[in-house]
């Protein structure tokens, strides 16, 4: 092994010290970014039950919301009952709120002790049941603040003010534009939620629930334990380098050197003094042949080492030549060599990094409330971004769906408008078929390696859902193909009317590391013939399908996460129809945007709410939409369609 010269050793020592100091400074002093304006508390609290009539809902954030912030309050019947809002006086929070921000790849904490209320007035409480409060703002750092809380009212209905009309407006365009620049980040799993959820893909930096850490952003106890271990390891390495075996090799070298020198006349007095352990001088070998040995005064440490070596039978010359610290005269750094030095420096830096990483998992103070990711309502179980359009798969999940990310389109876009997303491509065998004929529609999902994908997660009881919609938003079908061993999916498909169609493959692929990646891919399909598009029906609150009347209630709002409720009644029967679970839920809602056929697949609350199926919809843009509601009664699936006009 090549030895390191003495001068290089000194340079290495300096570089090592500089590397360690830089690691500590860089890892320990990252500065958090500005606030996200998270919702801290609400009155009534999320999920609370109140029996006394309330005239306002107070939402308290960690920073003052924008002047153009938008709030809605939806009654159990789907009508809005909010009557404007005002800023409240800042107040001290009952407990601090800790928010996390991604800085240089590390989540940094920041605590807030002051709350900024927004007071939303209620015109009246028309019925007992669940009320939903939705909000949209943009924080000072540009992140959207979006979410929903609910409370249940069990008291008597209250009357609306004279001549009052429910609000019908939409958020300010500048607010929507600012919110769309960042999009949403995902949500948390609701407590006690057992509804099947798709395996989740790895989270982006700001969609994850961050690890807890100490307030300063430094290392917690686990991190310091690793650092202490590193220090002990370094000390042990130093001791190992100076172990007796090194001294033994040094003594042998000295003895060989002494054997090659001319023998000088012994100094019996000095010899006697050395033999008795009373050495007063240290013998220095001659610099050249024939030179006399030079003597210099010995230090107390040298005398102690010389005494110990002579006591073990070593020649006095070798004993006196040994350095007082027991190391070889060539110096420790020279003996270490380039390779060991590189390993030592690298090991120490990696150890510090590991210590810092463990420190991020440090302790959390009980009195401190850890905020959800930006836009998540505390305590809501994620009733915000979970219902908002996730970053690209078109799924708008019911509250409580675990956090997951979807590559592709952004928050302000629907999905299914492209044939490829994140390296996965939908490849049909045929792109057309005859009108009125039943064809075996076959396709593959090809991965980034060009090979058919064969690993899919079962989501809502099926590994893949295929949706077919005509370009005039008619001809809706919800099918479930089967996959062959070679990755080819097939399903019988019958299209009665000529024209263009969009076929969507809605699935979750299992990636190489075992995580789930939800995607929606879309491809065009043609039926040749005389195409006569049907006009889009006007919006209506009710429609019929078979023997059932289905009622849609709610006020879809652009960029806002708001509830939609669908109630199914059997004609001629009192009370709601006895809905059965279909594909793991009491209903499924597919929403398609007119024009580009952007796709939104919305899932409901896991249980019925006040006898109805409740969805959370975030309309991504202005326009007209067609909503298709699948439900099951007596083992048979029915579909009700509604037009939503947000033009």
C-alpha positions as CSV (number, residue, x, y, z in Angstrom):
1,X,0.0,0.0,0.0
2,X,1.3,3.4,-0.9
3,X,2.2,5.4,2.2
4,X,1.2,9.0,2.7
5,X,4.0,11.5,3.0
6,X,4.1,13.5,6.2
7,X,3.1,16.7,4.4
8,X,0.2,15.0,2.8
9,X,-0.9,13.6,6.1
10,X,-1.2,17.1,7.5
11,X,-3.3,18.1,4.5
12,X,-5.4,15.0,5.0
13,X,-6.0,15.9,8.7
14,X,-7.1,19.4,7.6
15,X,-9.4,18.0,5.0
16,X,-10.9,15.5,7.4
17,X,-11.7,18.3,9.9
18,X,-13.1,20.5,7.2
19,X,-15.4,17.7,5.9
20,X,-16.7,16.8,9.3
21,X,-17.3,20.5,10.2
22,X,-19.1,21.1,6.9
23,X,-21.3,18.1,7.4
24,X,-22.4,19.2,10.8
25,X,-23.0,22.8,9.7
26,X,-24.9,21.9,6.5
27,X,-27.0,19.2,8.1
28,X,-27.8,21.0,11.3
29,X,-28.6,24.5,10.2
30,X,-31.1,24.2,7.3
31,X,-33.7,27.0,7.4
32,X,-37.4,26.3,7.1
33,X,-39.4,28.0,4.4
34,X,-42.4,30.2,4.9
35,X,-45.7,29.0,6.3
36,X,-48.3,27.0,4.6
37,X,-51.3,28.5,6.5
38,X,-52.7,25.2,7.7
39,X,-56.1,25.0,9.4
40,X,-55.4,24.7,13.1
41,X,-58.8,24.5,14.7
42,X,-62.4,25.0,14.0
43,X,-65.6,25.7,16.0
44,X,-67.6,23.5,15.8
45,X,-64.7,21.0,15.8
46,X,-64.4,18.6,12.9
47,X,-66.6,15.6,13.5
48,X,-68.4,17.2,16.4
49,X,-72.1,16.9,17.2
50,X,-74.0,20.0,18.3
51,X,-77.5,20.2,19.5
52,X,-77.7,24.0,19.8
53,X,-78.3,26.1,16.7
54,X,-75.1,27.8,15.6
55,X,-75.0,31.1,13.6
56,X,-71.4,30.9,12.4
57,X,-68.5,28.5,11.9
58,X,-65.0,29.7,12.9
59,X,-62.0,28.3,11.0
60,X,-58.6,29.3,12.6
61,X,-55.5,29.1,10.4
62,X,-51.8,29.5,11.1
63,X,-51.8,32.6,9.0
64,X,-54.3,35.2,7.8
65,X,-56.2,33.9,4.7
66,X,-56.4,35.9,1.6
67,X,-59.1,38.5,1.1
68,X,-60.5,36.5,-1.8
69,X,-60.5,33.2,0.1
70,X,-63.7,31.2,-0.6
71,X,-65.9,29.3,1.9
72,X,-69.0,27.1,1.5
73,X,-71.3,25.4,4.0
74,X,-73.5,22.7,2.6
75,X,-76.6,21.4,4.5
76,X,-77.7,17.8,4.6
77,X,-80.0,18.3,1.6
78,X,-77.1,19.6,-0.6
79,X,-78.1,23.3,-0.5
80,X,-75.6,26.0,0.6
81,X,-76.3,27.9,3.8
82,X,-73.2,30.1,4.1
83,X,-73.9,33.8,4.2
84,X,-70.5,35.5,3.7
85,X,-67.4,35.6,5.9
86,X,-65.1,38.0,7.8
87,X,-61.7,38.0,9.4
88,X,-61.7,37.4,13.1
89,X,-59.2,38.8,15.7
90,X,-55.9,36.9,16.0
91,X,-55.7,34.8,19.1
92,X,-53.3,32.5,20.9
93,X,-53.9,28.8,20.0
94,X,-54.8,26.4,22.7
95,X,-51.8,24.3,21.7
96,X,-49.0,25.1,19.2
97,X,-49.3,23.8,15.6
98,X,-46.2,22.3,14.1
99,X,-45.9,22.4,10.3
100,X,-43.2,20.7,8.2
101,X,-41.5,22.0,5.1
102,X,-39.1,20.2,2.7
103,X,-35.7,22.0,2.7
104,X,-32.8,20.4,0.8
105,X,-34.5,17.0,1.0
106,X,-35.2,17.2,4.7
107,X,-38.5,18.0,6.5
108,X,-37.9,21.0,8.7
109,X,-40.4,21.9,11.5
110,X,-41.8,25.2,12.4
111,X,-44.3,25.9,15.3
112,X,-47.1,28.5,15.4
113,X,-48.8,29.7,18.5
114,X,-51.0,32.4,17.0
115,X,-54.2,31.6,15.1
116,X,-56.0,33.8,12.5
117,X,-59.8,33.1,12.4
118,X,-62.1,33.3,9.4
119,X,-65.7,33.5,10.6
120,X,-68.3,32.1,8.1
121,X,-71.8,33.2,8.8
122,X,-74.7,30.7,8.5
123,X,-78.0,31.9,7.2
124,X,-79.9,29.0,8.8
125,X,-79.9,25.3,9.6
126,X,-82.6,23.8,7.5
127,X,-82.4,20.2,8.8
128,X,-80.7,17.9,11.2
129,X,-77.8,16.0,9.8
130,X,-74.3,16.4,8.6
131,X,-73.1,19.8,7.5
132,X,-69.9,20.2,5.4
133,X,-67.6,23.3,5.5
134,X,-65.2,23.7,2.6
135,X,-62.5,26.3,2.2
136,X,-60.0,27.5,-0.4
137,X,-57.2,30.0,0.0
138,X,-53.5,30.3,-1.0
139,X,-50.8,30.6,1.7
140,X,-48.0,33.2,1.7
141,X,-45.6,30.6,0.1
142,X,-48.0,29.9,-2.8
143,X,-49.3,26.5,-1.6
144,X,-53.1,26.0,-1.8
145,X,-54.9,25.8,1.5
146,X,-57.8,23.5,0.6
147,X,-60.0,21.3,2.7
148,X,-63.3,20.3,4.3
149,X,-64.6,19.7,7.8
150,X,-67.9,18.3,8.9
151,X,-70.1,18.6,12.0
152,X,-73.5,17.0,12.8
153,X,-76.5,19.1,13.9
154,X,-79.1,17.3,16.0
155,X,-81.3,20.3,17.0
156,X,-84.4,21.8,15.5
157,X,-84.4,23.4,12.0
158,X,-84.0,27.2,11.9
159,X,-85.6,29.6,9.4
160,X,-83.8,31.4,6.7
161,X,-83.7,35.2,6.7
162,X,-86.4,37.0,4.6
163,X,-85.6,37.1,0.9
164,X,-82.4,35.2,1.4
165,X,-81.1,33.1,-1.5
166,X,-78.4,30.5,-1.4
167,X,-75.1,31.7,-2.9
168,X,-74.3,30.3,-6.4
169,X,-71.0,32.1,-7.2
170,X,-67.7,30.6,-7.9
171,X,-64.2,31.4,-6.4
172,X,-62.4,34.4,-7.9
173,X,-60.4,33.5,-11.0
174,X,-57.2,34.9,-9.5
175,X,-57.6,32.7,-6.5
176,X,-58.1,29.6,-8.7
177,X,-55.1,30.5,-10.8
178,X,-52.9,30.9,-7.8
179,X,-54.1,27.6,-6.3
180,X,-53.5,25.8,-9.6
181,X,-49.9,26.7,-9.7
182,X,-49.0,24.2,-6.9
183,X,-51.9,21.7,-6.7
184,X,-52.6,19.3,-3.9
185,X,-50.4,16.9,-2.0
186,X,-52.5,13.9,-0.8
187,X,-54.1,13.1,2.5
188,X,-53.9,10.9,5.5
189,X,-55.7,7.7,6.3
190,X,-58.8,8.3,8.4
191,X,-58.9,6.6,11.8
192,X,-61.0,3.5,11.8
193,X,-61.3,3.4,8.1
194,X,-61.4,-0.1,6.8
195,X,-62.5,0.5,3.2
196,X,-60.1,-1.2,0.8
197,X,-57.6,1.2,-0.6
198,X,-55.2,0.8,-3.5
199,X,-51.6,0.1,-2.6
200,X,-49.9,3.5,-2.5
201,X,-47.0,4.8,-4.6
202,X,-44.1,6.6,-2.9
203,X,-45.0,10.2,-1.8
204,X,-43.5,13.4,-3.3
205,X,-41.6,15.6,-1.0
206,X,-44.5,17.9,0.2
207,X,-47.4,15.0,-0.1
208,X,-45.9,12.9,2.7
209,X,-46.7,12.9,6.3
210,X,-43.3,14.2,7.6
211,X,-41.4,12.5,10.3
212,X,-41.4,14.1,13.7
213,X,-38.4,16.0,14.8
214,X,-37.2,18.3,17.6
215,X,-38.2,22.0,17.3
216,X,-34.8,23.2,16.3
217,X,-34.6,21.0,13.2
218,X,-31.5,19.3,14.5
219,X,-30.8,15.8,15.5
220,X,-32.9,13.9,18.0
221,X,-31.6,11.4,20.5
222,X,-31.1,8.5,18.0
223,X,-29.0,10.8,15.8
224,X,-26.7,11.8,18.7
225,X,-26.4,8.1,19.6
226,X,-25.0,7.4,16.2
227,X,-22.6,10.4,16.4
228,X,-21.3,9.2,19.8
229,X,-20.8,5.7,18.3
230,X,-18.8,7.3,15.5
231,X,-16.6,9.2,17.9
232,X,-16.0,6.0,19.9
233,X,-15.2,4.2,16.6
234,X,-12.6,6.9,15.7
235,X,-11.0,6.6,19.1
236,X,-10.9,2.9,18.7
237,X,-9.3,3.2,15.3
238,X,-6.6,5.5,16.7
239,X,-5.9,3.0,19.5
240,X,-5.8,0.1,17.0
241,X,-3.3,2.0,14.9
242,X,-1.0,2.4,17.9
243,X,-1.4,-1.1,19.3
244,X,1.7,-3.0,20.5
245,X,2.1,-4.8,17.2
246,X,3.0,-1.6,15.6
247,X,5.6,-0.9,18.3
248,X,7.0,-4.4,17.8
249,X,7.5,-3.8,14.1
250,X,9.1,-0.5,14.9
251,X,11.5,-2.2,17.4
252,X,12.5,-4.8,14.8
253,X,13.3,-2.0,12.3
254,X,15.4,-0.2,14.9
255,X,17.3,-3.5,15.7
256,X,18.1,-4.1,12.0
257,X,19.3,-0.5,11.7
258,X,21.5,-0.9,14.8
259,X,23.0,-4.2,13.4
260,X,24.2,-2.4,10.3
261,X,26.0,0.4,12.2
262,X,29.6,0.3,13.4
263,X,29.6,-0.8,17.0
264,X,30.7,2.1,19.2
265,X,32.6,1.7,22.5
266,X,30.0,1.1,25.1
267,X,29.4,3.7,27.7
268,X,29.3,1.6,30.8
269,X,27.9,4.4,32.9
270,X,25.1,5.2,30.6
271,X,24.5,1.5,30.2
272,X,24.3,1.0,33.8
273,X,21.9,3.8,34.3
274,X,19.7,2.5,31.5
275,X,19.7,-1.0,32.9
276,X,18.5,0.3,36.2
277,X,15.8,2.3,34.6
278,X,17.5,5.6,35.4
279,X,18.1,6.7,31.8
280,X,18.8,10.4,31.6
281,X,19.4,10.6,27.8
282,X,17.8,9.4,24.7
283,X,20.0,7.7,22.1
284,X,19.6,9.1,18.5
285,X,21.1,6.9,15.7
286,X,23.9,8.5,13.7
287,X,22.9,10.3,10.6
288,X,25.7,8.7,8.5
289,X,28.2,5.8,8.8
290,X,31.0,6.5,11.2
291,X,29.3,9.4,13.0
292,X,29.1,9.4,16.7
293,X,25.7,8.9,18.4
294,X,24.2,12.1,19.4
295,X,22.5,12.5,22.8
296,X,19.7,14.9,23.7
297,X,17.9,15.3,27.0
298,X,15.1,12.8,27.4
299,X,11.6,13.9,28.3
300,X,9.7,12.2,31.2
301,X,7.5,10.4,28.7
302,X,10.5,9.1,26.8
303,X,12.1,7.9,30.1
304,X,8.9,6.1,31.0
305,X,8.7,4.3,27.7
306,X,12.4,3.4,27.8
307,X,12.0,1.9,31.3
308,X,9.0,-0.2,30.2
309,X,10.8,-1.6,27.2
310,X,14.0,-2.4,29.0
311,X,12.0,-4.1,31.7
312,X,10.7,-6.5,29.0
313,X,14.2,-7.4,27.8
314,X,14.6,-5.0,24.8
315,X,18.0,-3.6,23.9
316,X,18.5,-0.2,25.4
317,X,19.2,1.4,22.0
318,X,15.8,0.2,20.6
319,X,14.0,1.1,23.7
320,X,15.4,4.6,23.8
321,X,14.6,5.0,20.0
322,X,10.9,4.3,20.5
323,X,8.8,7.4,20.5
324,X,7.1,8.3,23.8
325,X,3.6,7.8,22.4
326,X,4.4,4.2,21.4
327,X,3.9,4.9,17.7
328,X,6.3,4.3,14.9
329,X,8.7,7.2,14.2
330,X,7.3,7.6,10.7
331,X,4.0,9.0,12.0
332,X,0.5,7.6,12.3
333,X,-0.9,9.2,9.1
334,X,2.0,7.9,7.0
335,X,1.2,4.3,8.2
336,X,-2.5,4.6,7.4
337,X,-2.1,5.1,3.7
338,X,-4.5,6.6,1.1
339,X,-7.0,3.8,1.0
340,X,-7.6,3.6,4.8
341,X,-7.7,7.4,5.0
342,X,-10.4,7.6,2.3
343,X,-12.4,4.9,4.0
344,X,-12.2,6.6,7.3
345,X,-13.3,10.0,6.0
346,X,-16.1,8.5,4.0
347,X,-17.2,6.4,6.9
348,X,-17.3,9.3,9.3
349,X,-19.3,11.5,6.8
350,X,-21.8,8.6,6.2
351,X,-22.2,8.1,9.9
352,X,-23.0,11.7,10.5
353,X,-25.6,11.6,7.7
354,X,-27.1,8.5,9.2
355,X,-27.2,10.2,12.6
356,X,-28.9,13.2,11.2
357,X,-31.5,11.0,9.3
358,X,-32.3,9.1,12.5
359,X,-32.5,12.4,14.3
360,X,-35.4,13.4,12.0
361,X,-37.3,10.6,13.7
362,X,-36.7,12.1,17.0
363,X,-39.1,13.1,19.7
364,X,-42.3,15.0,19.5
365,X,-43.8,17.1,22.3
366,X,-47.3,16.0,23.4
367,X,-48.7,19.6,23.6
368,X,-47.7,20.3,20.0
369,X,-50.2,19.6,17.2
370,X,-48.5,18.2,14.1
371,X,-50.3,19.7,11.1
372,X,-51.2,17.6,8.1
373,X,-49.6,18.3,4.8
374,X,-50.6,21.6,3.2
375,X,-54.3,21.9,2.7
376,X,-55.3,19.1,5.0
377,X,-57.9,19.8,7.6
378,X,-56.6,18.8,11.0
379,X,-58.6,16.0,12.4
380,X,-60.6,15.6,9.3
381,X,-58.9,12.3,8.3
382,X,-57.9,14.1,5.1
383,X,-61.1,15.5,3.8
384,X,-59.4,17.9,1.4
385,X,-56.7,16.9,-0.9
386,X,-57.9,13.3,-0.8
387,X,-61.1,14.4,-2.4
388,X,-59.3,16.9,-4.6
389,X,-57.9,15.7,-7.9
390,X,-54.7,13.9,-7.1
391,X,-51.7,14.7,-9.3
392,X,-52.7,12.9,-12.3
393,X,-54.7,9.7,-12.0
394,X,-58.2,11.2,-12.2
395,X,-59.2,9.5,-8.9
396,X,-61.0,11.7,-6.4
397,X,-61.0,9.5,-3.4
398,X,-63.4,9.5,-0.5
399,X,-62.2,11.0,2.8
400,X,-59.7,8.7,4.5
401,X,-57.9,7.4,1.4
402,X,-54.3,6.9,2.2
403,X,-51.7,9.3,0.7
404,X,-50.5,8.5,-2.7
405,X,-49.1,10.3,-5.8
406,X,-50.0,10.0,-9.4
407,X,-47.6,11.1,-12.2
408,X,-49.1,12.8,-15.2
409,X,-51.5,15.6,-15.2
410,X,-51.6,18.3,-12.6
411,X,-54.1,19.2,-10.0
412,X,-56.0,21.5,-12.4
413,X,-56.5,18.8,-15.0
414,X,-58.6,15.7,-15.4
415,X,-56.9,12.6,-16.6
416,X,-57.4,10.0,-19.3
417,X,-56.7,12.5,-22.0
418,X,-53.4,10.8,-23.0
419,X,-52.4,7.3,-23.9
420,X,-49.1,7.4,-22.0
421,X,-48.3,8.5,-18.4
422,X,-45.2,7.9,-16.4
423,X,-43.7,5.5,-19.0
424,X,-46.8,3.3,-19.2
425,X,-48.7,3.1,-22.5
426,X,-52.1,1.7,-23.4
427,X,-51.8,-0.3,-26.7
428,X,-55.1,-1.6,-28.2
429,X,-55.1,-4.4,-30.7
430,X,-57.9,-2.7,-32.8
431,X,-58.9,0.9,-32.9
432,X,-62.4,0.5,-34.5
433,X,-65.3,-1.9,-34.9
434,X,-68.7,-2.1,-36.7
435,X,-71.8,-0.5,-35.2
436,X,-74.1,-2.9,-33.4
437,X,-71.5,-5.8,-33.5
438,X,-70.0,-7.3,-30.4
439,X,-66.2,-7.4,-30.7
440,X,-63.5,-8.8,-28.5
441,X,-61.8,-5.6,-27.4
442,X,-58.2,-6.4,-26.5
443,X,-55.3,-4.3,-25.3
444,X,-52.1,-4.3,-23.3
445,X,-50.5,-2.0,-20.9
446,X,-46.8,-1.6,-21.8
447,X,-44.2,-0.5,-19.3
448,X,-41.1,1.6,-19.6
449,X,-39.2,-1.4,-20.8
450,X,-41.5,-2.0,-23.7
451,X,-42.9,-5.2,-22.2
452,X,-46.5,-5.9,-21.2
453,X,-47.3,-5.2,-17.6
454,X,-48.7,-8.2,-15.7
455,X,-48.7,-7.1,-12.1
456,X,-51.8,-5.2,-11.1
457,X,-53.2,-4.5,-7.7
458,X,-56.9,-5.3,-7.0
459,X,-58.7,-2.0,-6.4
460,X,-62.4,-1.9,-5.7
461,X,-62.6,-5.7,-6.2
462,X,-61.0,-5.6,-9.7
463,X,-57.5,-5.3,-11.1
464,X,-58.6,-3.0,-13.9
465,X,-61.7,-1.0,-14.7
466,X,-62.5,0.0,-18.3
467,X,-64.8,2.9,-18.9
468,X,-66.3,3.7,-22.3
469,X,-67.8,7.1,-23.1
470,X,-68.9,8.6,-26.5
471,X,-67.6,12.0,-27.6
472,X,-71.1,13.4,-27.0
473,X,-70.9,12.0,-23.4
474,X,-73.4,9.2,-24.2
475,X,-73.0,5.5,-24.5
476,X,-71.4,5.0,-21.0
477,X,-70.2,1.6,-20.1
478,X,-68.3,0.3,-17.0
479,X,-66.6,-3.0,-17.9
480,X,-64.1,-5.3,-16.3
481,X,-61.7,-7.1,-18.7
482,X,-59.8,-10.2,-17.9
483,X,-56.0,-10.6,-18.4
484,X,-54.2,-13.5,-20.1
485,X,-50.8,-14.7,-18.9
486,X,-49.1,-12.7,-21.6
487,X,-50.6,-9.4,-20.3
488,X,-53.3,-9.1,-22.9
489,X,-56.7,-7.8,-21.5
490,X,-59.9,-8.7,-23.3
491,X,-63.6,-8.0,-22.9
492,X,-66.7,-8.2,-25.1
493,X,-67.6,-4.7,-26.3
494,X,-70.8,-3.6,-28.2
495,X,-71.3,-0.1,-29.5
496,X,-74.6,0.6,-31.1
497,X,-74.1,4.1,-32.5
498,X,-71.5,5.3,-35.0
499,X,-69.1,7.9,-33.8
500,X,-66.0,8.5,-31.7
501,X,-65.5,7.0,-28.3
502,X,-63.0,7.3,-25.5
503,X,-61.9,4.1,-23.7
504,X,-60.2,4.6,-20.3
505,X,-58.1,2.0,-18.5
506,X,-58.3,2.7,-14.8
507,X,-55.8,0.6,-12.8
508,X,-53.0,0.4,-10.3
509,X,-49.8,-1.2,-11.5
510,X,-47.5,-2.9,-9.0
511,X,-44.0,-1.5,-9.5
512,X,-40.7,-3.4,-9.1
513,X,-40.4,-2.3,-5.5
514,X,-43.9,-3.6,-4.6
515,X,-45.6,-0.2,-4.4
516,X,-48.8,0.7,-6.2
517,X,-48.9,3.3,-9.0
518,X,-52.5,4.3,-9.8
519,X,-53.0,5.5,-13.4
520,X,-55.7,6.3,-15.9
521,X,-54.8,6.0,-19.6
522,X,-57.2,6.8,-22.5
523,X,-57.3,5.9,-26.1
524,X,-59.7,6.8,-29.0
525,X,-62.0,4.2,-30.6
526,X,-64.0,4.7,-33.7
527,X,-67.3,3.2,-35.0
528,X,-67.7,4.1,-38.7
529,X,-71.0,5.4,-40.0
530,X,-73.2,8.4,-40.0
531,X,-72.4,10.2,-36.7
532,X,-75.2,12.2,-35.2
533,X,-74.2,13.5,-31.8
534,X,-76.8,13.7,-29.2
535,X,-77.2,17.0,-27.4
536,X,-76.1,17.2,-23.7
537,X,-79.2,17.1,-21.5
538,X,-79.7,20.2,-19.3
539,X,-78.9,20.0,-15.6
540,X,-81.6,18.4,-13.5
541,X,-81.6,17.4,-9.8
542,X,-83.4,14.1,-10.5
543,X,-83.3,11.3,-13.1
544,X,-84.8,7.8,-13.4
545,X,-83.2,4.5,-14.2
546,X,-85.4,1.4,-14.2
547,X,-87.7,1.5,-11.2
548,X,-85.6,4.0,-9.3
549,X,-85.5,7.8,-9.0
550,X,-82.1,9.2,-8.2
551,X,-81.7,12.7,-6.7
552,X,-78.4,14.7,-6.9
553,X,-77.8,17.4,-4.3
554,X,-74.8,19.7,-3.9
555,X,-73.2,22.7,-5.4
556,X,-70.1,21.7,-7.4
557,X,-67.5,24.5,-7.2
558,X,-64.4,25.0,-9.3
559,X,-61.3,24.3,-7.3
560,X,-63.3,23.5,-4.1
561,X,-63.7,20.2,-2.5
562,X,-67.5,20.0,-1.9
563,X,-69.9,17.2,-1.2
564,X,-72.3,15.7,-3.6
565,X,-75.1,13.4,-2.3
566,X,-77.0,10.9,-4.3
567,X,-80.2,9.4,-2.9
568,X,-81.9,6.4,-4.6
569,X,-85.7,5.9,-4.1
570,X,-87.8,3.0,-5.5
571,X,-90.8,4.2,-7.4
572,X,-93.9,3.8,-5.3
573,X,-92.0,2.8,-2.1
574,X,-91.6,4.9,1.0
575,X,-88.0,5.6,2.0
576,X,-84.7,5.1,0.2
577,X,-83.9,1.9,-1.8
578,X,-81.9,-0.7,0.0
579,X,-78.5,-0.1,-1.7
580,X,-76.0,-2.9,-1.8
581,X,-72.2,-2.6,-2.0
582,X,-71.0,-2.7,-5.5
583,X,-67.2,-3.1,-6.1
584,X,-66.6,-2.5,-2.4
585,X,-68.7,0.7,-2.1
586,X,-72.3,1.8,-2.1
587,X,-71.8,3.6,-5.4
588,X,-69.2,4.8,-7.9
589,X,-69.2,8.2,-9.7
590,X,-67.4,8.8,-13.0
591,X,-67.4,12.4,-14.2
592,X,-66.3,13.3,-17.7
593,X,-65.6,16.8,-19.0
594,X,-67.1,17.9,-22.3
595,X,-64.6,18.6,-25.0
596,X,-61.4,17.0,-24.1
597,X,-63.2,14.1,-22.3
598,X,-61.1,14.6,-19.1
599,X,-61.8,11.8,-16.6
600,X,-62.6,12.0,-12.9
601,X,-63.3,8.8,-11.0
602,X,-64.8,9.8,-7.6
603,X,-65.3,7.4,-4.7
604,X,-67.8,7.9,-1.8
605,X,-67.7,7.8,1.9
606,X,-67.4,4.3,3.2
607,X,-70.8,4.4,4.7
608,X,-74.1,6.0,3.9
609,X,-74.6,9.5,5.3
610,X,-78.1,10.4,6.3
611,X,-79.4,7.6,4.0
612,X,-77.5,8.9,0.9
613,X,-74.3,8.1,-0.9
614,X,-71.9,11.0,-0.3
615,X,-69.0,11.9,-2.7
616,X,-66.4,14.6,-2.5
617,X,-65.9,16.3,-5.8
618,X,-63.3,18.9,-6.9
619,X,-64.2,20.3,-10.3
620,X,-60.9,21.1,-11.9
621,X,-62.1,23.8,-14.3
622,X,-65.1,25.6,-15.8
623,X,-67.1,23.7,-18.3
624,X,-69.9,21.1,-18.6
625,X,-69.6,17.7,-17.2
626,X,-71.5,14.5,-17.3
627,X,-71.7,12.4,-14.1
628,X,-72.4,8.7,-14.2
629,X,-73.5,7.1,-10.9
630,X,-73.3,3.3,-10.6
631,X,-75.3,1.6,-7.8
632,X,-76.6,-1.9,-7.0
633,X,-80.0,-3.0,-5.7
634,X,-81.1,-6.7,-5.5
635,X,-77.9,-7.8,-7.2
636,X,-78.4,-5.7,-10.3
637,X,-76.3,-2.7,-11.3
638,X,-78.0,0.5,-12.5
639,X,-76.5,3.8,-13.8
640,X,-78.0,7.3,-13.4
641,X,-76.5,10.2,-15.4
642,X,-76.5,13.9,-14.6
643,X,-75.3,17.0,-16.3
644,X,-73.2,19.5,-14.2
645,X,-72.9,22.9,-15.7
646,X,-69.9,25.0,-14.5
647,X,-69.6,27.1,-17.7
